[in-house]
Amino acid sequence: MARFAVRFALGVGLFVAFVQAGTVALAWWRGELPQPALGDWLWIASLPVLVAAYLRWFSVFRPGCDACAAGEPERPPGPRGP
């Protein structure tokens, strides 16, 4: 249970950081940040790192993910069932 809680907390933190980095990067892209500060550049630079972390540990593209794996089809109980 503790492992799930840690993974959930990391996922929430990653999501919040991704939203903040995306907001700053979008404002920079649109020209709304005429002179970005150091913190803005850190958020912009962290965006690819956050995307890579999501793809590595939280998405369905992570190694060992079996969310889409075909399992044994369940047969309903009945005259032809088990």
PDB file of N, CA, C and O in Angstrom:
ATOM      1  N   MET A   1       0.826  -1.196   0.000  1.00  0.00           N
ATOM      2  CA  MET A   1       0.000   0.000   0.000  1.00  0.00           C
ATOM      3  C   MET A   1       0.866   1.255   0.000  1.00  0.00           C
ATOM      4  O   MET A   1       0.520   2.252  -0.633  1.00  0.00           O
ATOM      5  N   ALA A   2       1.994   1.204   0.711  1.00  0.00           N
ATOM      6  CA  ALA A   2       2.858   2.383   0.772  1.00  0.00           C
ATOM      7  C   ALA A   2       3.472   2.668  -0.593  1.00  0.00           C
ATOM      8  O   ALA A   2       3.667   3.825  -0.967  1.00  0.00           O
ATOM      9  N   ARG A   3       3.775   1.599  -1.335  1.00  0.00           N
ATOM     10  CA  ARG A   3       4.351   1.806  -2.661  1.00  0.00           C
ATOM     11  C   ARG A   3       3.351   2.505  -3.579  1.00  0.00           C
ATOM     12  O   ARG A   3       3.732   3.371  -4.367  1.00  0.00           O
ATOM     13  N   PHE A   4       2.082   2.134  -3.482  1.00  0.00           N
ATOM     14  CA  PHE A   4       1.048   2.793  -4.280  1.00  0.00           C
ATOM     15  C   PHE A   4       0.934   4.266  -3.908  1.00  0.00           C
ATOM     16  O   PHE A   4       0.800   5.119  -4.785  1.00  0.00           O
ATOM     17  N   ALA A   5       0.988   4.570  -2.615  1.00  0.00           N
ATOM     18  CA  ALA A   5       0.870   5.959  -2.171  1.00  0.00           C
ATOM     19  C   ALA A   5       2.039   6.798  -2.681  1.00  0.00           C
ATOM     20  O   ALA A   5       1.849   7.937  -3.106  1.00  0.00           O
ATOM     21  N   VAL A   6       3.239   6.238  -2.639  1.00  0.00           N
ATOM     22  CA  VAL A   6       4.404   6.974  -3.142  1.00  0.00           C
ATOM     23  C   VAL A   6       4.282   7.185  -4.644  1.00  0.00           C
ATOM     24  O   VAL A   6       4.549   8.277  -5.147  1.00  0.00           O
ATOM     25  N   ARG A   7       3.878   6.142  -5.357  1.00  0.00           N
ATOM     26  CA  ARG A   7       3.725   6.262  -6.811  1.00  0.00           C
ATOM     27  C   ARG A   7       2.640   7.273  -7.161  1.00  0.00           C
ATOM     28  O   ARG A   7       2.794   8.045  -8.107  1.00  0.00           O
ATOM     29  N   PHE A   8       1.557   7.273  -6.415  1.00  0.00           N
ATOM     30  CA  PHE A   8       0.479   8.231  -6.657  1.00  0.00           C
ATOM     31  C   PHE A   8       0.950   9.654  -6.389  1.00  0.00           C
ATOM     32  O   PHE A   8       0.668  10.556  -7.178  1.00  0.00           O
ATOM     33  N   ALA A   9       1.663   9.865  -5.286  1.00  0.00           N
ATOM     34  CA  ALA A   9       2.166  11.200  -4.961  1.00  0.00           C
ATOM     35  C   ALA A   9       3.159  11.686  -6.015  1.00  0.00           C
ATOM     36  O   ALA A   9       3.136  12.857  -6.395  1.00  0.00           O
ATOM     37  N   LEU A  10       4.023  10.801  -6.486  1.00  0.00           N
ATOM     38  CA  LEU A  10       4.955  11.184  -7.548  1.00  0.00           C
ATOM     39  C   LEU A  10       4.217  11.517  -8.841  1.00  0.00           C
ATOM     40  O   LEU A  10       4.598  12.447  -9.551  1.00  0.00           O
ATOM     41  N   GLY A  11       3.188  10.781  -9.141  1.00  0.00           N
ATOM     42  CA  GLY A  11       2.386  11.066 -10.333  1.00  0.00           C
ATOM     43  C   GLY A  11       1.702  12.415 -10.249  1.00  0.00           C
ATOM     44  O   GLY A  11       1.669  13.161 -11.228  1.00  0.00           O
ATOM     45  N   VAL A  12       1.156  12.733  -9.083  1.00  0.00           N
ATOM     46  CA  VAL A  12       0.506  14.034  -8.901  1.00  0.00           C
ATOM     47  C   VAL A  12       1.536  15.153  -9.010  1.00  0.00           C
ATOM     48  O   VAL A  12       1.281  16.174  -9.649  1.00  0.00           O
ATOM     49  N   GLY A  13       2.697  14.962  -8.389  1.00  0.00           N
ATOM     50  CA  GLY A  13       3.757  15.975  -8.481  1.00  0.00           C
ATOM     51  C   GLY A  13       4.242  16.160  -9.906  1.00  0.00           C
ATOM     52  O   GLY A  13       4.487  17.285 -10.343  1.00  0.00           O
ATOM     53  N   LEU A  14       4.383  15.059 -10.632  1.00  0.00           N
ATOM     54  CA  LEU A  14       4.792  15.137 -12.036  1.00  0.00           C
ATOM     55  C   LEU A  14       3.751  15.881 -12.855  1.00  0.00           C
ATOM     56  O   LEU A  14       4.101  16.693 -13.712  1.00  0.00           O
ATOM     57  N   PHE A  15       2.485  15.615 -12.603  1.00  0.00           N
ATOM     58  CA  PHE A  15       1.417  16.294 -13.334  1.00  0.00           C
ATOM     59  C   PHE A  15       1.424  17.796 -13.060  1.00  0.00           C
ATOM     60  O   PHE A  15       1.305  18.596 -13.988  1.00  0.00           O
ATOM     61  N   VAL A  16       1.562  18.182 -11.795  1.00  0.00           N
ATOM     62  CA  VAL A  16       1.585  19.605 -11.442  1.00  0.00           C
ATOM     63  C   VAL A  16       2.786  20.299 -12.076  1.00  0.00           C
ATOM     64  O   VAL A  16       2.662  21.403 -12.607  1.00  0.00           O
ATOM     65  N   ALA A  17       3.955  19.648 -12.017  1.00  0.00           N
ATOM     66  CA  ALA A  17       5.155  20.231 -12.625  1.00  0.00           C
ATOM     67  C   ALA A  17       5.000  20.320 -14.140  1.00  0.00           C
ATOM     68  O   ALA A  17       5.434  21.298 -14.749  1.00  0.00           O
ATOM     69  N   PHE A  18       4.386  19.311 -14.753  1.00  0.00           N
ATOM     70  CA  PHE A  18       4.173  19.338 -16.194  1.00  0.00           C
ATOM     71  C   PHE A  18       3.251  20.476 -16.603  1.00  0.00           C
ATOM     72  O   PHE A  18       3.504  21.149 -17.601  1.00  0.00           O
ATOM     73  N   VAL A  19       2.192  20.695 -15.847  1.00  0.00           N
ATOM     74  CA  VAL A  19       1.268  21.792 -16.151  1.00  0.00           C
ATOM     75  C   VAL A  19       1.979  23.142 -16.013  1.00  0.00           C
ATOM     76  O   VAL A  19       1.817  24.017 -16.863  1.00  0.00           O
ATOM     77  N   GLN A  20       2.764  23.310 -14.946  1.00  0.00           N
ATOM     78  CA  GLN A  20       3.489  24.569 -14.754  1.00  0.00           C
ATOM     79  C   GLN A  20       4.508  24.785 -15.872  1.00  0.00           C
ATOM     80  O   GLN A  20       4.605  25.883 -16.419  1.00  0.00           O
ATOM     81  N   ALA A  21       5.263  23.748 -16.211  1.00  0.00           N
ATOM     82  CA  ALA A  21       6.260  23.877 -17.275  1.00  0.00           C
ATOM     83  C   ALA A  21       5.580  24.141 -18.617  1.00  0.00           C
ATOM     84  O   ALA A  21       6.071  24.941 -19.414  1.00  0.00           O
ATOM     85  N   GLY A  22       4.478  23.486 -18.865  1.00  0.00           N
ATOM     86  CA  GLY A  22       3.746  23.714 -20.109  1.00  0.00           C
ATOM     87  C   GLY A  22       3.187  25.121 -20.201  1.00  0.00           C
ATOM     88  O   GLY A  22       3.212  25.729 -21.271  1.00  0.00           O
ATOM     89  N   THR A  23       2.681  25.646 -19.091  1.00  0.00           N
ATOM     90  CA  THR A  23       2.159  27.003 -19.071  1.00  0.00           C
ATOM     91  C   THR A  23       3.253  28.028 -19.366  1.00  0.00           C
ATOM     92  O   THR A  23       3.052  28.953 -20.153  1.00  0.00           O
ATOM     93  N   VAL A  24       4.405  27.856 -18.732  1.00  0.00           N
ATOM     94  CA  VAL A  24       5.521  28.784 -18.953  1.00  0.00           C
ATOM     95  C   VAL A  24       6.045  28.651 -20.378  1.00  0.00           C
ATOM     96  O   VAL A  24       6.333  29.658 -21.024  1.00  0.00           O
ATOM     97  N   ALA A  25       6.174  27.416 -20.879  1.00  0.00           N
ATOM     98  CA  ALA A  25       6.681  27.214 -22.239  1.00  0.00           C
ATOM     99  C   ALA A  25       5.722  27.796 -23.273  1.00  0.00           C
ATOM    100  O   ALA A  25       6.161  28.366 -24.272  1.00  0.00           O
ATOM    101  N   LEU A  26       4.436  27.659 -23.047  1.00  0.00           N
ATOM    102  CA  LEU A  26       3.461  28.218 -23.975  1.00  0.00           C
ATOM    103  C   LEU A  26       3.490  29.744 -23.961  1.00  0.00           C
ATOM    104  O   LEU A  26       3.401  30.378 -25.012  1.00  0.00           O
ATOM    105  N   ALA A  27       3.612  30.326 -22.785  1.00  0.00           N
ATOM    106  CA  ALA A  27       3.716  31.793 -22.694  1.00  0.00           C
ATOM    107  C   ALA A  27       4.981  32.281 -23.396  1.00  0.00           C
ATOM    108  O   ALA A  27       4.958  33.313 -24.067  1.00  0.00           O
ATOM    109  N   TRP A  28       6.078  31.550 -23.247  1.00  0.00           N
ATOM    110  CA  TRP A  28       7.317  31.916 -23.933  1.00  0.00           C
ATOM    111  C   TRP A  28       7.160  31.789 -25.446  1.00  0.00           C
ATOM    112  O   TRP A  28       7.623  32.647 -26.197  1.00  0.00           O
ATOM    113  N   TRP A  29       6.510  30.722 -25.888  1.00  0.00           N
ATOM    114  CA  TRP A  29       6.308  30.485 -27.311  1.00  0.00           C
ATOM    115  C   TRP A  29       5.470  31.585 -27.940  1.00  0.00           C
ATOM    116  O   TRP A  29       5.742  32.008 -29.064  1.00  0.00           O
ATOM    117  N   ARG A  30       4.453  32.052 -27.228  1.00  0.00           N
ATOM    118  CA  ARG A  30       3.564  33.095 -27.741  1.00  0.00           C
ATOM    119  C   ARG A  30       4.162  34.492 -27.632  1.00  0.00           C
ATOM    120  O   ARG A  30       3.592  35.452 -28.149  1.00  0.00           O
ATOM    121  N   GLY A  31       5.296  34.610 -26.971  1.00  0.00           N
ATOM    122  CA  GLY A  31       5.932  35.911 -26.828  1.00  0.00           C
ATOM    123  C   GLY A  31       5.411  36.719 -25.653  1.00  0.00           C
ATOM    124  O   GLY A  31       5.629  37.929 -25.596  1.00  0.00           O
ATOM    125  N   GLU A  32       4.735  36.084 -24.726  1.00  0.00           N
ATOM    126  CA  GLU A  32       4.189  36.779 -23.561  1.00  0.00           C
ATOM    127  C   GLU A  32       5.227  36.972 -22.467  1.00  0.00           C
ATOM    128  O   GLU A  32       4.968  37.664 -21.482  1.00  0.00           O
ATOM    129  N   LEU A  33       6.407  36.364 -22.629  1.00  0.00           N
ATOM    130  CA  LEU A  33       7.511  36.550 -21.687  1.00  0.00           C
ATOM    131  C   LEU A  33       8.608  37.331 -22.418  1.00  0.00           C
ATOM    132  O   LEU A  33       9.492  36.728 -23.026  1.00  0.00           O
ATOM    133  N   PRO A  34       8.556  38.662 -22.365  1.00  0.00           N
ATOM    134  CA  PRO A  34       9.534  39.434 -23.132  1.00  0.00           C
ATOM    135  C   PRO A  34      10.972  39.190 -22.674  1.00  0.00           C
ATOM    136  O   PRO A  34      11.891  39.172 -23.493  1.00  0.00           O
ATOM    137  N   GLN A  35      11.163  39.006 -21.385  1.00  0.00           N
ATOM    138  CA  GLN A  35      12.495  38.730 -20.862  1.00  0.00           C
ATOM    139  C   GLN A  35      12.359  37.658 -19.775  1.00  0.00           C
ATOM    140  O   GLN A  35      12.191  37.980 -18.599  1.00  0.00           O
ATOM    141  N   PRO A  36      12.433  36.380 -20.176  1.00  0.00           N
ATOM    142  CA  PRO A  36      12.251  35.300 -19.200  1.00  0.00           C
ATOM    143  C   PRO A  36      13.341  35.315 -18.121  1.00  0.00           C
ATOM    144  O   PRO A  36      14.516  35.553 -18.404  1.00  0.00           O
ATOM    145  N   ALA A  37      12.929  35.061 -16.907  1.00  0.00           N
ATOM    146  CA  ALA A  37      13.863  34.990 -15.783  1.00  0.00           C
ATOM    147  C   ALA A  37      14.475  33.596 -15.732  1.00  0.00           C
ATOM    148  O   ALA A  37      14.129  32.726 -16.531  1.00  0.00           O
ATOM    149  N   LEU A  38      15.381  33.395 -14.791  1.00  0.00           N
ATOM    150  CA  LEU A  38      16.048  32.100 -14.649  1.00  0.00           C
ATOM    151  C   LEU A  38      15.040  30.991 -14.348  1.00  0.00           C
ATOM    152  O   LEU A  38      15.142  29.889 -14.886  1.00  0.00           O
ATOM    153  N   GLY A  39      14.070  31.287 -13.489  1.00  0.00           N
ATOM    154  CA  GLY A  39      13.046  30.286 -13.160  1.00  0.00           C
ATOM    155  C   GLY A  39      12.229  29.876 -14.375  1.00  0.00           C
ATOM    156  O   GLY A  39      11.870  28.708 -14.518  1.00  0.00           O
ATOM    157  N   ASP A  40      11.934  30.830 -15.248  1.00  0.00           N
ATOM    158  CA  ASP A  40      11.204  30.512 -16.478  1.00  0.00           C
ATOM    159  C   ASP A  40      12.023  29.588 -17.370  1.00  0.00           C
ATOM    160  O   ASP A  40      11.490  28.635 -17.939  1.00  0.00           O
ATOM    161  N   TRP A  41      13.318  29.869 -17.491  1.00  0.00           N
ATOM    162  CA  TRP A  41      14.174  29.014 -18.309  1.00  0.00           C
ATOM    163  C   TRP A  41      14.288  27.617 -17.716  1.00  0.00           C
ATOM    164  O   TRP A  41      14.379  26.635 -18.453  1.00  0.00           O
ATOM    165  N   LEU A  42      14.283  27.519 -16.392  1.00  0.00           N
ATOM    166  CA  LEU A  42      14.329  26.196 -15.767  1.00  0.00           C
ATOM    167  C   LEU A  42      13.061  25.403 -16.053  1.00  0.00           C
ATOM    168  O   LEU A  42      13.128  24.199 -16.303  1.00  0.00           O
ATOM    169  N   TRP A  43      11.905  26.062 -16.020  1.00  0.00           N
ATOM    170  CA  TRP A  43      10.654  25.372 -16.337  1.00  0.00           C
ATOM    171  C   TRP A  43      10.638  24.947 -17.797  1.00  0.00           C
ATOM    172  O   TRP A  43      10.205  23.840 -18.118  1.00  0.00           O
ATOM    173  N   ILE A  44      11.107  25.820 -18.683  1.00  0.00           N
ATOM    174  CA  ILE A  44      11.134  25.484 -20.108  1.00  0.00           C
ATOM    175  C   ILE A  44      12.073  24.308 -20.364  1.00  0.00           C
ATOM    176  O   ILE A  44      11.743  23.401 -21.127  1.00  0.00           O
ATOM    177  N   ALA A  45      13.234  24.323 -19.731  1.00  0.00           N
ATOM    178  CA  ALA A  45      14.204  23.241 -19.923  1.00  0.00           C
ATOM    179  C   ALA A  45      13.740  21.939 -19.280  1.00  0.00           C
ATOM    180  O   ALA A  45      14.136  20.863 -19.727  1.00  0.00           O
ATOM    181  N   SER A  46      12.912  22.012 -18.245  1.00  0.00           N
ATOM    182  CA  SER A  46      12.464  20.792 -17.572  1.00  0.00           C
ATOM    183  C   SER A  46      11.334  20.089 -18.314  1.00  0.00           C
ATOM    184  O   SER A  46      11.026  18.936 -18.010  1.00  0.00           O
ATOM    185  N   LEU A  47      10.717  20.752 -19.271  1.00  0.00           N
ATOM    186  CA  LEU A  47       9.580  20.149 -19.976  1.00  0.00           C
ATOM    187  C   LEU A  47       9.940  18.831 -20.673  1.00  0.00           C
ATOM    188  O   LEU A  47       9.211  17.855 -20.493  1.00  0.00           O
ATOM    189  N   PRO A  48      11.025  18.746 -21.459  1.00  0.00           N
ATOM    190  CA  PRO A  48      11.347  17.442 -22.061  1.00  0.00           C
ATOM    191  C   PRO A  48      11.695  16.370 -21.032  1.00  0.00           C
ATOM    192  O   PRO A  48      11.418  15.189 -21.247  1.00  0.00           O
ATOM    193  N   VAL A  49      12.296  16.773 -19.922  1.00  0.00           N
ATOM    194  CA  VAL A  49      12.633  15.819 -18.862  1.00  0.00           C
ATOM    195  C   VAL A  49      11.355  15.268 -18.228  1.00  0.00           C
ATOM    196  O   VAL A  49      11.261  14.072 -17.951  1.00  0.00           O
ATOM    197  N   LEU A  50      10.387  16.129 -18.002  1.00  0.00           N
ATOM    198  CA  LEU A  50       9.114  15.696 -17.418  1.00  0.00           C
ATOM    199  C   LEU A  50       8.357  14.766 -18.364  1.00  0.00           C
ATOM    200  O   LEU A  50       7.759  13.785 -17.923  1.00  0.00           O
ATOM    201  N   VAL A  51       8.382  15.069 -19.653  1.00  0.00           N
ATOM    202  CA  VAL A  51       7.723  14.197 -20.626  1.00  0.00           C
ATOM    203  C   VAL A  51       8.414  12.832 -20.659  1.00  0.00           C
ATOM    204  O   VAL A  51       7.746  11.799 -20.707  1.00  0.00           O
ATOM    205  N   ALA A  52       9.736  12.826 -20.634  1.00  0.00           N
ATOM    206  CA  ALA A  52      10.480  11.559 -20.634  1.00  0.00           C
ATOM    207  C   ALA A  52      10.190  10.755 -19.374  1.00  0.00           C
ATOM    208  O   ALA A  52      10.045   9.535 -19.447  1.00  0.00           O
ATOM    209  N   ALA A  53      10.103  11.410 -18.223  1.00  0.00           N
ATOM    210  CA  ALA A  53       9.794  10.708 -16.978  1.00  0.00           C
ATOM    211  C   ALA A  53       8.394  10.106 -17.029  1.00  0.00           C
ATOM    212  O   ALA A  53       8.186   8.984 -16.568  1.00  0.00           O
ATOM    213  N   TYR A  54       7.441  10.837 -17.580  1.00  0.00           N
ATOM    214  CA  TYR A  54       6.091  10.305 -17.715  1.00  0.00           C
ATOM    215  C   TYR A  54       6.082   9.075 -18.621  1.00  0.00           C
ATOM    216  O   TYR A  54       5.487   8.052 -18.282  1.00  0.00           O
ATOM    217  N   LEU A  55       6.740   9.179 -19.768  1.00  0.00           N
ATOM    218  CA  LEU A  55       6.759   8.052 -20.698  1.00  0.00           C
ATOM    219  C   LEU A  55       7.485   6.845 -20.122  1.00  0.00           C
ATOM    220  O   LEU A  55       7.137   5.707 -20.439  1.00  0.00           O
ATOM    221  N   ARG A  56       8.480   7.072 -19.287  1.00  0.00           N
ATOM    222  CA  ARG A  56       9.285   5.964 -18.736  1.00  0.00           C
ATOM    223  C   ARG A  56       8.580   5.250 -17.594  1.00  0.00           C
ATOM    224  O   ARG A  56       8.640   4.023 -17.511  1.00  0.00           O
ATOM    225  N   TRP A  57       7.909   5.988 -16.708  1.00  0.00           N
ATOM    226  CA  TRP A  57       7.392   5.368 -15.490  1.00  0.00           C
ATOM    227  C   TRP A  57       5.879   5.355 -15.342  1.00  0.00           C
ATOM    228  O   TRP A  57       5.371   4.603 -14.510  1.00  0.00           O
ATOM    229  N   PHE A  58       5.132   6.147 -16.104  1.00  0.00           N
ATOM    230  CA  PHE A  58       3.703   6.244 -15.851  1.00  0.00           C
ATOM    231  C   PHE A  58       2.816   5.915 -17.046  1.00  0.00           C
ATOM    232  O   PHE A  58       1.631   5.641 -16.852  1.00  0.00           O
ATOM    233  N   SER A  59       3.331   5.930 -18.264  1.00  0.00           N
ATOM    234  CA  SER A  59       2.463   5.731 -19.424  1.00  0.00           C
ATOM    235  C   SER A  59       2.339   4.239 -19.760  1.00  0.00           C
ATOM    236  O   SER A  59       2.991   3.390 -19.152  1.00  0.00           O
ATOM    237  N   VAL A  60       1.489   3.951 -20.739  1.00  0.00           N
ATOM    238  CA  VAL A  60       1.343   2.572 -21.184  1.00  0.00           C
ATOM    239  C   VAL A  60       2.523   2.142 -22.046  1.00  0.00           C
ATOM    240  O   VAL A  60       2.621   0.969 -22.406  1.00  0.00           O
ATOM    241  N   PHE A  61       3.419   3.061 -22.385  1.00  0.00           N
ATOM    242  CA  PHE A  61       4.598   2.742 -23.178  1.00  0.00           C
ATOM    243  C   PHE A  61       5.786   2.342 -22.313  1.00  0.00           C
ATOM    244  O   PHE A  61       6.864   2.078 -22.844  1.00  0.00           O
ATOM    245  N   ARG A  62       5.616   2.292 -20.994  1.00  0.00           N
ATOM    246  CA  ARG A  62       6.728   1.930 -20.114  1.00  0.00           C
ATOM    247  C   ARG A  62       7.070   0.456 -20.278  1.00  0.00           C
ATOM    248  O   ARG A  62       6.219  -0.352 -20.648  1.00  0.00           O
ATOM    249  N   PRO A  63       8.326   0.112 -19.998  1.00  0.00           N
ATOM    250  CA  PRO A  63       8.717  -1.299 -20.110  1.00  0.00           C
ATOM    251  C   PRO A  63       7.957  -2.149 -19.086  1.00  0.00           C
ATOM    252  O   PRO A  63       7.813  -1.762 -17.927  1.00  0.00           O
ATOM    253  N   GLY A  64       7.491  -3.272 -19.518  1.00  0.00           N
ATOM    254  CA  GLY A  64       6.814  -4.190 -18.614  1.00  0.00           C
ATOM    255  C   GLY A  64       5.344  -3.889 -18.379  1.00  0.00           C
ATOM    256  O   GLY A  64       4.711  -4.547 -17.553  1.00  0.00           O
ATOM    257  N   CYS A  65       4.791  -2.920 -19.077  1.00  0.00           N
ATOM    258  CA  CYS A  65       3.368  -2.600 -18.895  1.00  0.00           C
ATOM    259  C   CYS A  65       2.533  -3.696 -19.541  1.00  0.00           C
ATOM    260  O   CYS A  65       2.749  -4.047 -20.701  1.00  0.00           O
ATOM    261  N   ASP A  66       1.587  -4.232 -18.792  1.00  0.00           N
ATOM    262  CA  ASP A  66       0.727  -5.270 -19.331  1.00  0.00           C
ATOM    263  C   ASP A  66      -0.734  -4.831 -19.368  1.00  0.00           C
ATOM    264  O   ASP A  66      -1.639  -5.664 -19.318  1.00  0.00           O
ATOM    265  N   ALA A  67      -0.962  -3.527 -19.456  1.00  0.00           N
ATOM    266  CA  ALA A  67      -2.323  -3.011 -19.476  1.00  0.00           C
ATOM    267  C   ALA A  67      -3.074  -3.443 -20.741  1.00  0.00           C
ATOM    268  O   ALA A  67      -4.291  -3.622 -20.719  1.00  0.00           O
ATOM    269  N   CYS A  68      -2.343  -3.606 -21.823  1.00  0.00           N
ATOM    270  CA  CYS A  68      -2.978  -3.960 -23.089  1.00  0.00           C
ATOM    271  C   CYS A  68      -2.735  -5.409 -23.482  1.00  0.00           C
ATOM    272  O   CYS A  68      -3.088  -5.820 -24.588  1.00  0.00           O
ATOM    273  N   ALA A  69      -2.137  -6.182 -22.590  1.00  0.00           N
ATOM    274  CA  ALA A  69      -1.814  -7.571 -22.919  1.00  0.00           C
ATOM    275  C   ALA A  69      -3.084  -8.405 -22.996  1.00  0.00           C
ATOM    276  O   ALA A  69      -4.022  -8.230 -22.218  1.00  0.00           O
ATOM    277  N   ALA A  70      -3.081  -9.302 -23.944  1.00  0.00           N
ATOM    278  CA  ALA A  70      -4.223 -10.191 -24.096  1.00  0.00           C
ATOM    279  C   ALA A  70      -4.124 -11.289 -23.048  1.00  0.00           C
ATOM    280  O   ALA A  70      -3.112 -11.984 -22.955  1.00  0.00           O
ATOM    281  N   GLY A  71      -5.148 -11.434 -22.287  1.00  0.00           N
ATOM    282  CA  GLY A  71      -5.188 -12.482 -21.265  1.00  0.00           C
ATOM    283  C   GLY A  71      -6.077 -13.625 -21.720  1.00  0.00           C
ATOM    284  O   GLY A  71      -6.535 -13.660 -22.862  1.00  0.00           O
ATOM    285  N   GLU A  72      -6.308 -14.539 -20.826  1.00  0.00           N
ATOM    286  CA  GLU A  72      -7.204 -15.643 -21.109  1.00  0.00           C
ATOM    287  C   GLU A  72      -8.626 -15.100 -21.212  1.00  0.00           C
ATOM    288  O   GLU A  72      -9.075 -14.386 -20.315  1.00  0.00           O
ATOM    289  N   PRO A  73      -9.342 -15.421 -22.284  1.00  0.00           N
ATOM    290  CA  PRO A  73     -10.736 -14.975 -22.367  1.00  0.00           C
ATOM    291  C   PRO A  73     -11.573 -15.728 -21.340  1.00  0.00           C
ATOM    292  O   PRO A  73     -11.471 -16.946 -21.195  1.00  0.00           O
ATOM    293  N   GLU A  74     -12.390 -14.976 -20.644  1.00  0.00           N
ATOM    294  CA  GLU A  74     -13.233 -15.602 -19.624  1.00  0.00           C
ATOM    295  C   GLU A  74     -14.447 -16.235 -20.284  1.00  0.00           C
ATOM    296  O   GLU A  74     -15.129 -15.614 -21.100  1.00  0.00           O
ATOM    297  N   ARG A  75     -14.698 -17.468 -19.917  1.00  0.00           N
ATOM    298  CA  ARG A  75     -15.867 -18.159 -20.426  1.00  0.00           C
ATOM    299  C   ARG A  75     -16.968 -18.073 -19.380  1.00  0.00           C
ATOM    300  O   ARG A  75     -16.738 -18.353 -18.204  1.00  0.00           O
ATOM    301  N   PRO A  76     -18.129 -17.696 -19.797  1.00  0.00           N
ATOM    302  CA  PRO A  76     -19.230 -17.604 -18.817  1.00  0.00           C
ATOM    303  C   PRO A  76     -19.628 -18.978 -18.322  1.00  0.00           C
ATOM    304  O   PRO A  76     -19.608 -19.943 -19.086  1.00  0.00           O
ATOM    305  N   PRO A  77     -19.988 -19.080 -17.052  1.00  0.00           N
ATOM    306  CA  PRO A  77     -20.446 -20.386 -16.567  1.00  0.00           C
ATOM    307  C   PRO A  77     -21.782 -20.750 -17.199  1.00  0.00           C
ATOM    308  O   PRO A  77     -22.615 -19.882 -17.460  1.00  0.00           O
ATOM    309  N   GLY A  78     -21.966 -21.974 -17.431  1.00  0.00           N
ATOM    310  CA  GLY A  78     -23.200 -22.438 -18.046  1.00  0.00           C
ATOM    311  C   GLY A  78     -23.003 -23.850 -18.603  1.00  0.00           C
ATOM    312  O   GLY A  78     -22.056 -24.547 -18.237  1.00  0.00           O
ATOM    313  N   PRO A  79     -23.895 -24.253 -19.477  1.00  0.00           N
ATOM    314  CA  PRO A  79     -23.790 -25.615 -19.998  1.00  0.00           C
ATOM    315  C   PRO A  79     -22.474 -25.876 -20.743  1.00  0.00           C
ATOM    316  O   PRO A  79     -21.948 -26.988 -20.694  1.00  0.00           O
ATOM    317  N   ARG A  80     -21.946 -24.871 -21.425  1.00  0.00           N
ATOM    318  CA  ARG A  80     -20.686 -25.057 -22.144  1.00  0.00           C
ATOM    319  C   ARG A  80     -19.500 -24.461 -21.409  1.00  0.00           C
ATOM    320  O   ARG A  80     -18.371 -24.525 -21.895  1.00  0.00           O
ATOM    321  N   GLY A  81     -19.745 -23.882 -20.242  1.00  0.00           N
ATOM    322  CA  GLY A  81     -18.681 -23.264 -19.465  1.00  0.00           C
ATOM    323  C   GLY A  81     -17.945 -24.280 -18.613  1.00  0.00           C
ATOM    324  O   GLY A  81     -18.193 -25.480 -18.738  1.00  0.00           O
ATOM    325  N   PRO A  82     -17.049 -23.830 -17.753  1.00  0.00           N
ATOM    326  CA  PRO A  82     -16.267 -24.750 -16.904  1.00  0.00           C
ATOM    327  C   PRO A  82     -17.077 -25.481 -15.891  1.00  0.00           C
ATOM    328  O   PRO A  82     -16.535 -26.277 -15.125  1.00  0.00           O
TER     329      PRO A  82
END
